[in-house]
Amino acid sequence: MALKKQTETEKYKHSNVDIGSSVDCCSLFGVWCALFGVWYALFGVWCALFGVWCALFVEEILY
């Protein structure tokens, strides 16, 4: 059991570089997600404005 634990910590030490590169990958992914969120928010605002315009337009046609 202790031997298994030791090999796991050695694996962790060896894969430290991999962990660092995955952190970089995660931060890039986070930045991409943030940009996507901003784009999505702008798209949502545009959709809301379009919905209001559409409702007013339909109301004007009907009445």
Helices and strands as residue ranges (DSSP letters): H 2-14, H 16-62
